[in-house]
Amino acid sequence: QVQLVESGGGLVQAGGSLRLSCAASGETFSTYRMSWFRQAPGKDREWVARITWSSGITAYADSVKGRFTISRDNAKNTVYLQMISLKPEDTAVYYCASRPSIASSSYDYWGQGTQVTVSS
């Protein structure tokens, strides 16, 4: 019912910046929250940031506070992740995920992921 497509990943040097995009299509009117997750090789998937759709209220993992900003464009059904002051430890595949309603206890829809590589 909901399709998510990430874009914007790439290779950057430490201290650089990237902006990731997640375009949502399908039945998105009831979306409650959207989040960014990341997974580095050999590590568990890590929650990075979330935004509550109706209010715009955001939250962040401690590891990215002050460096990453999540935002939304309601007209485009698109979520962004602006990343600055990137570090090698930010290297991971970044995934967009959607929690479809307030009654949902999990993120039911996921994108395919986009690779972010930060070189030192």
ChimeraX attribute file (.defattr): number of C-alpha atoms within 10 A of each C-alpha:
attribute: neighborCount
match mode: 1-to-1
recipient: residues
	/A:1	8
	/A:2	16
	/A:3	17
	/A:4	22
	/A:5	18
	/A:6	23
	/A:7	19
	/A:8	14
	/A:9	18
	/A:10	14
	/A:11	14
	/A:12	18
	/A:13	14
	/A:14	17
	/A:15	14
	/A:16	14
	/A:17	17
	/A:18	18
	/A:19	16
	/A:20	21
	/A:21	22
	/A:22	26
	/A:23	17
	/A:24	21
	/A:25	15
	/A:26	10
	/A:27	11
	/A:28	15
	/A:29	12
	/A:30	12
	/A:31	18
	/A:32	19
	/A:33	22
	/A:34	25
	/A:35	25
	/A:36	25
	/A:37	19
	/A:38	22
	/A:39	19
	/A:40	17
	/A:41	9
	/A:42	6
	/A:43	9
	/A:44	9
	/A:45	15
	/A:46	15
	/A:47	15
	/A:48	22
	/A:49	23
	/A:50	25
	/A:51	22
	/A:52	18
	/A:53	21
	/A:54	11
	/A:55	9
	/A:56	13
	/A:57	12
	/A:58	16
	/A:59	15
	/A:60	19
	/A:61	13
	/A:62	9
	/A:63	11
	/A:64	16
	/A:65	12
	/A:66	11
	/A:67	13
	/A:68	20
	/A:69	19
	/A:70	24
	/A:71	20
	/A:72	18
	/A:73	11
	/A:74	10
	/A:75	6
	/A:76	10
	/A:77	17
	/A:78	18
	/A:79	25
	/A:80	21
	/A:81	23
	/A:82	15
	/A:83	19
	/A:84	17
	/A:85	15
	/A:86	23
	/A:87	17
	/A:88	15
	/A:89	13
	/A:90	20
	/A:91	20
	/A:92	22
	/A:93	18
	/A:94	27
	/A:95	26
	/A:96	30
	/A:97	26
	/A:98	24
	/A:99	21
	/A:100	22
	/A:101	16
	/A:102	12
	/A:103	8
	/A:104	12
	/A:105	9
	/A:106	12
	/A:107	16
	/A:108	12
	/A:109	16
	/A:110	20
	/A:111	20
	/A:112	14
	/A:113	22
	/A:114	21
	/A:115	19
	/A:116	22
	/A:117	21
	/A:118	20
	/A:119	16
	/A:120	11
